Amino acid sequence: MGHTPQPSLDDTTKKTATTGSADEPDKLQGIASVPGVVDEVTRVVDHKAERRLCRRFDIRLLPILAVMCKSHLFNALDKGNLGNAKTDGMTEDLHFKENQYNLLLSIFFVPFVIFAPPFSMLGKKFSPARTLPVMMFSFGSFTLLSSAANNFGGIFALRWFLGMSEAAFFPLVIYYLTTFYRRGELARRLGIFYAASNIANAFSGLIAFGVFQIKGSSLPNWRYLFIIEGGVTVIFAVFAFFYLPRSAAEATFLSEEEKALAFHRIQVDSSAVVNEKFRLREALGIFKHFSTYVFLCIEICLGVPLQGVALFMPQIVARLGYSTVKTNLYTVAPNVTGAVMLLILAFSSDFAKLRSPFIVLGFLLTFCGFAIYASINDVQNNLQLAYFATFMMTWGTSAPSVMLSTWYNNNIAHEGRRVLLTSIGVPLANLMGLVGSNVFREQDAPKYMPALITVMAFGATGACLAGLLGLYMWMDNKRRDRNEGVTIRARDIPTERMRDGPASAEFRWFL
């Protein structure tokens, strides 16, 4: 089936148990009535060995990927520093005309969307462990070059190439993780990356605060932002290229028994065929399912608040009336608390084995934050409430993206279809930065009321779609149970039997 033969699971790792997650073994509910399923589901696995294996992956992979991850630490700095640079006079030094700053933000998303699917396919072919560091090296280099820009045209061209180099980054990170972790283990791992994004925005404010203290330099301070952040990104990319394992089967830090166990886990609870060769015609089959289009609509809805907060938090906080230095410093706390809330929601989602309710909650938190901020007419007399609203904005911006990416990856056992949908969905959410960057218009400052209303409308629509899709999945699972005469949960069925998705009678939605 296009995958490399793997060693069999060693007898020393076998004990009587189900194929539930390492964290919580599942109890079968009447699944023995489904022909052929019970033999697969009751494969025996040592859960202590699984937990040890997960800890090894966590220690080896997560810190490195958290630093690398798109829209996370250094990458978030590479994009987020534009807002900080703007507050320090970049637009004046480069002689920007009206609304050219918004155009600079917008151009990034065009190549970002166009090149994501083909680059993701190449990334799957040559291994994300090699292509991710190459992408990171590229966007770090273009950030460094931004420090030498002398006019709008120069930095505009660099933003185009920056968008190209980042296009497939996060889709490949998601796919890479699905080759190491079970479905019920994925949300909290992705949550760590998005938490890193919020912390990155906090560090962006701190770095800007420190750089803006430089006195007597011949270079404008905003250029140092690009030099520092781009330089560190390039150095780290070189390290990551040699550090990340291509796959669990090639991980030198695992024993042969651990490699066999890693393969077994993914075969029964992530991929229908492990390391399956990418075939475009088969991958396009994902568009036969109506749920695909609902997932993409939710991606569109979450992209507007996500990108709006990421790109314009310094401008929103500036309305509070602080100096340039304090404005950048005061963006730190909201982003840090956003990271904490994200981890709470992600861990809770994995614990409950549910996605839809937590996606809805994330949308509502951000909706409330923007609604509170929009309702304040006199910010100076309501500083504490206005500042609290910026906290709520960050509490829900990243959580829906984490859970949504996890949700549709949990429901797609075909590796090619997973890569294709993720490479379209994630860039589509980022494409909504075009909306975010153009509704926050300079002529609407300082309140940006049209932008606040737009963000709230998208957030409310996203919450409704996620709730309705979750309700449909629950009802469809009940219908399938009635037809089969058994009660089966999604995690009771090995993913190697779910390659055809909803077309299979055994398929159950991961809610």
C-alpha positions in Angstrom: 0.0 0.0 0.0 3.0 2.3 -0.4 4.4 2.1 3.1 7.6 0.8 4.5 7.3 -2.6 6.3 7.6 -2.2 10.0 8.8 -4.5 12.7 6.1 -6.4 14.6 5.2 -5.5 18.1 7.5 -7.3 20.4 5.9 -9.7 22.9 7.5 -8.0 25.8 5.3 -4.9 25.1 2.1 -6.8 25.0 -0.6 -7.0 27.7 -4.3 -7.5 27.5 -5.9 -4.1 26.9 -7.8 -2.1 24.3 -6.4 0.3 21.8 -7.5 3.3 23.8 -5.1 6.2 24.3 -2.1 5.9 26.6 -3.8 8.3 29.0 -7.2 6.5 29.3 -7.8 2.9 28.0 -11.2 2.6 26.3 -13.9 0.2 27.2 -15.6 -1.5 24.3 -19.4 -1.1 24.0 -20.9 -3.8 21.9 -18.2 -3.5 19.3 -17.8 -7.3 19.1 -21.0 -7.3 17.1 -19.3 -5.6 14.2 -17.6 -8.3 12.0 -13.9 -8.1 11.9 -13.5 -5.1 14.1 -13.0 -6.8 17.5 -9.8 -8.6 16.5 -8.2 -5.3 15.5 -9.5 -3.3 18.4 -8.4 -5.8 21.1 -4.8 -5.9 20.0 -2.7 -5.9 23.2 -0.5 -2.9 24.2 1.4 -2.1 27.3 0.0 1.3 28.4 3.0 2.0 30.6 5.3 1.5 27.6 3.0 3.9 25.6 3.2 6.6 28.2 7.0 6.3 28.3 7.1 6.5 24.5 4.9 9.6 24.5 7.1 11.3 27.1 10.1 10.6 24.9 8.4 12.1 21.9 7.3 15.1 24.1 10.8 15.8 25.3 12.5 15.2 21.9 10.0 16.9 19.5 7.8 19.4 21.3 10.3 22.0 22.5 12.0 22.1 19.1 8.8 22.3 17.1 7.3 24.8 19.6 10.2 27.2 18.7 9.9 26.5 15.0 6.2 26.3 14.5 4.5 28.6 12.1 2.7 31.5 13.8 4.7 30.4 16.8 7.8 31.6 18.5 10.3 32.9 15.9 7.9 32.9 13.0 5.3 34.9 15.0 8.1 37.4 15.8 9.0 37.6 12.1 5.4 38.7 11.3 4.4 40.4 14.6 7.4 42.7 14.6 5.8 44.7 11.8 3.2 46.1 14.3 6.0 46.9 16.7 8.1 48.5 14.0 5.2 50.6 12.9 4.9 52.1 16.4 8.6 53.1 16.2 8.4 55.0 12.9 9.1 52.4 10.2 6.3 53.8 7.9 7.7 57.3 8.2 11.3 56.2 7.5 10.3 54.2 4.4 8.0 57.0 3.2 4.8 55.0 3.2 1.7 56.5 1.6 -1.8 56.2 3.0 -2.9 52.6 3.5 0.4 51.2 2.2 1.0 49.6 5.6 -2.2 47.6 5.2 -1.1 46.6 1.7 2.2 45.4 3.1 0.3 43.2 5.5 -2.1 41.9 2.8 0.5 40.8 0.2 1.9 38.2 2.6 -1.2 36.1 2.4 -1.4 35.8 -1.4 1.6 33.5 -1.9 0.9 32.0 1.5 -2.3 30.5 0.2 -1.2 29.7 -3.4 1.9 27.7 -2.5 0.6 25.9 0.6 -0.8 22.8 -1.2 2.1 22.1 -3.6 4.7 22.7 -0.9 2.8 20.5 1.5 2.8 17.7 -1.0 6.6 18.1 -1.5 7.0 18.2 2.3 5.2 14.9 2.7 7.4 13.3 0.0 10.8 14.5 1.4 9.8 14.4 5.1 8.6 17.3 7.2 11.7 16.8 9.3 13.8 18.1 6.5 11.5 20.6 4.7 10.4 22.4 7.9 13.9 23.6 8.8 14.5 24.7 5.2 11.3 26.8 5.3 12.4 28.3 8.6 15.8 29.2 7.2 14.1 30.9 4.3 11.7 33.0 6.2 14.4 33.9 8.7 16.6 35.1 5.8 13.9 37.2 4.3 13.3 38.8 7.7 17.0 39.6 8.0 16.9 41.2 4.5 13.9 43.4 5.6 16.3 45.3 7.9 18.0 46.6 4.8 14.9 47.8 3.0 15.0 51.5 2.0 11.5 51.9 0.5 8.1 50.5 0.3 8.8 48.5 -2.9 11.7 46.7 -1.3 9.9 45.5 1.8 6.8 44.7 -0.2 8.8 42.3 -2.4 10.4 40.7 0.7 6.9 40.1 2.3 5.9 38.2 -0.9 8.8 35.8 -0.5 8.2 35.6 3.2 4.7 34.4 2.5 6.0 31.8 0.1 8.5 30.4 2.5 6.0 30.1 5.3 3.1 28.7 3.2 3.2 25.0 4.1 4.8 25.3 7.5 2.0 24.6 9.9 0.1 22.1 7.7 3.3 20.0 7.7 3.8 20.4 11.4 0.3 19.0 12.0 0.9 16.1 9.6 4.3 15.4 11.2 2.7 15.1 14.7 0.0 12.8 13.4 2.8 10.3 12.6 3.8 10.2 16.3 0.7 10.7 18.3 -2.8 9.1 18.6 -5.9 11.1 17.8 -6.8 11.7 21.4 -3.3 13.0 22.2 -3.1 15.6 19.5 -5.0 18.7 20.7 -2.8 19.4 23.7 0.4 19.0 21.7 -0.9 21.5 19.1 -2.0 23.7 22.0 1.6 23.9 23.0 2.5 25.4 19.6 -0.2 28.0 19.7 0.6 28.8 23.3 4.1 29.5 22.0 2.6 31.8 19.5 0.9 33.9 22.2 4.1 33.9 24.2 6.0 34.9 21.0 3.8 37.9 20.7 4.6 38.7 24.3 8.3 38.3 23.6 7.9 40.5 20.5 6.6 43.2 22.8 9.4 42.7 25.3 12.1 42.7 22.6 10.6 45.8 21.1 10.6 47.4 24.5 14.3 46.6 24.9 15.3 47.6 21.4 13.5 50.9 21.6 15.8 51.8 24.6 18.8 51.9 22.3 20.2 55.4 22.1 22.6 57.1 19.7 22.6 54.4 17.0 23.1 55.3 13.4 20.3 52.8 12.5 16.6 53.3 13.3 15.7 51.0 16.2 13.0 49.2 14.2 15.7 47.7 11.9 17.3 46.0 14.9 14.0 44.1 15.4 14.4 42.4 12.0 18.1 41.8 12.5 17.7 40.2 15.9 14.6 38.1 15.2 15.6 37.0 11.7 19.2 36.1 12.8 18.0 33.9 15.6 15.5 32.2 13.3 18.2 31.3 10.7 20.6 29.9 13.4 17.9 27.7 14.9 16.8 26.4 11.5 20.3 24.9 10.9 20.1 23.1 14.3 16.6 21.8 13.7 17.6 20.3 10.3 20.0 17.9 12.0 18.0 17.3 15.1 14.5 16.3 14.0 13.9 12.5 13.2 12.4 11.8 9.8 10.0 9.3 11.4 9.6 7.1 14.4 11.1 4.2 12.4 14.3 6.2 11.8 14.5 7.8 15.3 17.9 6.9 16.7 16.7 7.7 20.3 14.2 4.7 20.2 14.9 1.0 20.7 13.6 -1.5 18.2 10.7 -2.4 20.5 9.8 1.3 20.9 9.8 1.7 17.1 7.5 -1.2 16.7 5.2 0.2 19.4 5.2 3.6 17.8 4.2 2.1 14.4 1.4 0.1 16.1 -0.1 3.1 17.8 -0.4 5.1 14.6 -1.7 2.2 12.6 -4.6 1.6 14.9 -5.3 5.2 16.0 -4.1 7.8 13.5 -3.4 6.6 9.9 -5.2 4.0 7.8 -1.8 3.2 6.1 1.3 4.5 7.8 3.7 6.5 5.6 1.3 6.1 2.6 2.6 7.4 -0.7 0.8 10.6 -1.7 -1.6 10.2 -4.6 -3.4 13.4 -5.6 -6.4 11.6 -7.1 -7.1 9.7 -3.9 -6.4 12.8 -1.8 -9.0 14.8 -3.7 -11.6 12.4 -2.5 -11.8 14.5 0.7 -14.0 16.9 -1.3 -16.7 14.3 -1.6 -17.8 14.9 2.0 -19.9 17.9 2.9 -18.1 18.2 6.3 -15.0 19.3 4.4 -16.7 22.5 3.3 -18.1 23.2 6.8 -14.6 22.8 8.2 -13.3 25.3 5.6 -16.0 27.8 6.4 -15.1 27.6 10.1 -11.5 28.2 9.1 -12.5 31.4 7.3 -14.5 32.5 10.4 -11.7 31.9 12.9 -9.1 33.6 10.6 -10.5 37.1 11.0 -10.2 37.4 14.8 -7.0 35.4 14.9 -5.2 37.6 12.4 -6.9 40.8 13.7 -5.5 40.3 17.2 -2.1 39.1 16.0 -1.5 42.0 13.6 -3.1 44.8 15.4 -2.8 44.2 19.2 -0.2 47.1 19.5 -2.6 49.5 17.8 -5.5 48.3 19.9 -3.5 48.8 23.1 -2.2 52.1 21.9 -5.8 53.4 22.2 -5.3 53.2 25.9 -3.1 56.3 25.6 0.3 54.9 26.6 3.7 55.9 25.1 5.3 53.8 22.3 7.5 52.0 24.8 4.6 51.2 27.2 2.3 50.2 24.4 4.6 47.4 23.3 5.2 46.4 26.9 1.5 46.2 27.7 0.9 43.7 24.9 2.8 41.1 27.0 0.3 40.2 29.6 -2.7 39.6 27.3 -0.7 37.2 25.1 0.7 35.3 28.1 -2.8 34.8 29.6 -4.0 33.8 26.1 -1.4 31.0 26.1 -2.5 29.8 29.5 -6.2 29.7 28.5 -5.3 27.9 25.2 -3.5 25.2 27.2 -6.5 24.8 29.5 -8.9 24.4 26.6 -6.6 22.0 24.7 -5.9 19.7 27.6 -9.6 19.8 28.6 -10.5 18.9 25.0 -8.2 15.8 25.0 -9.4 14.8 28.4 -13.1 15.0 27.3 -12.4 13.5 23.9 -14.5 16.4 22.4 -13.6 19.2 20.0 -16.8 21.0 19.0 -17.8 22.5 22.4 -14.3 23.9 23.0 -14.2 25.5 19.6 -17.5 27.2 20.3 -16.2 28.4 23.7 -13.1 29.9 22.1 -15.1 31.8 19.6 -17.4 33.2 22.3 -14.5 34.3 24.5 -13.0 36.4 21.7 -16.5 37.7 20.7 -17.0 38.9 24.2 -13.6 40.6 24.3 -14.3 42.6 21.2 -17.9 43.4 22.2 -16.7 44.8 25.6 -14.0 46.9 23.8 -16.4 48.2 21.2 -19.0 49.2 23.8 -16.5 51.6 25.6 -16.8 55.1 24.3 -14.5 56.8 26.8 -11.5 54.6 27.1 -9.5 57.0 29.3 -12.2 56.7 32.0 -12.5 53.0 31.7 -8.9 51.9 31.3 -9.1 48.8 33.4 -12.2 47.5 31.6 -10.7 48.3 28.2 -7.4 46.5 29.1 -9.3 43.5 30.4 -11.1 43.3 27.1 -7.8 42.8 25.3 -7.2 39.8 27.6 -10.4 38.2 26.5 -9.5 38.9 22.8 -6.4 36.7 23.2 -8.2 34.0 25.3 -10.2 32.7 22.4 -8.3 33.6 19.2 -5.9 30.6 19.1 -8.0 27.9 20.8 -10.5 27.4 17.9 -7.6 27.0 15.4 -5.9 24.4 17.5 -9.1 22.4 18.1 -10.3 22.8 14.5 -7.1 21.4 13.0 -7.2 18.6 15.5 -10.9 18.0 14.8 -10.7 17.3 11.1 -7.4 15.5 11.4 -9.1 13.2 13.9 -11.8 12.4 11.4 -9.5 11.7 8.4 -7.5 8.4 8.5 -6.2 8.8 4.9 -2.8 10.5 5.2 -2.9 12.1 1.8 -6.4 13.6 2.5 -5.2 14.9 5.8 -2.3 16.7 4.3 -4.4 18.2 1.5 -7.2 19.5 3.7 -4.8 20.9 6.2 -2.7 22.6 3.5 -5.9 24.3 2.3 -7.6 25.0 5.6 -4.8 26.5 7.6 -3.7 29.0 4.8 -7.4 29.8 4.3 -7.6 31.0 7.9 -4.5 33.0 7.4 -5.9 34.4 4.1 -8.5 36.1 6.3 -5.6 38.3 7.4 -6.5 40.2 4.2 -9.8 41.1 5.9 -8.1 41.8 9.2 -5.4 44.0 7.8 -7.9 46.0 5.7 -10.7 46.6 8.2 -8.3 48.1 10.7 -8.0 51.3 8.6 -6.1 54.3 9.7 -9.1 56.6 9.2 -11.0 54.6 11.7 -8.4 55.1 14.5 -8.4 55.1 17.4 -11.6 53.0 18.0 -11.6 51.0 14.7 -15.4 50.4 15.1 -16.0 48.9 11.6 -13.1 46.4 12.3 -14.5 45.5 15.7 -18.0 44.8 14.3 -16.5 42.7 11.4 -14.5 40.6 13.8 -17.5 40.0 16.0 -19.6 38.9 13.1 -17.1 36.4 11.9 -16.7 35.0 15.4 -20.4 34.6 16.0 -20.8 32.8 12.7 -17.9 30.5 13.4 -19.4 29.5 16.8 -22.7 28.7 15.2 -21.1 26.6 12.4 -19.0 24.6 14.9 -21.9 23.9 17.2 -24.2 22.8 14.3 -21.5 20.5 12.8 -20.8 18.9 16.2 -24.6 18.3 16.6 -24.8 16.8 13.2 -21.9 14.4 13.9 -23.5 13.3 17.2 -26.8 12.6 15.5 -25.1 10.8 12.6 -23.2 8.6 15.1 -26.5 7.7 16.8 -28.0 6.8 13.4 -25.1 4.6 12.5 -25.3 2.9 15.9 -29.0 2.1 15.3 -28.3 0.7 11.8 -25.5 -1.5 13.1 -27.3 -2.5 16.3 -24.3 -1.6 18.5 -22.9 1.4 20.3 -19.4 2.4 19.0 -17.3 5.4 19.7 -14.8 6.8 17.2 -11.8 5.8 19.3 -13.1 2.2 19.5 -12.4 1.6 15.7 -8.9 1.2 14.4 -8.1 3.9 11.8 -6.8 1.2 9.4 -10.5 0.3 8.9 -11.6 3.9 8.4 -9.7 4.8 5.2 -12.9 5.5 3.2 -14.2 7.9 5.8 -18.0 8.4 6.2 -18.6 6.0 3.2 -17.7 3.1 5.6 -20.6 1.7 7.7 -18.1 1.3 10.6 -17.1 5.0 10.5 -17.9 7.1 13.6 -17.3 10.8 13.9 -14.7 12.0 16.5 -16.9 14.7 18.1 
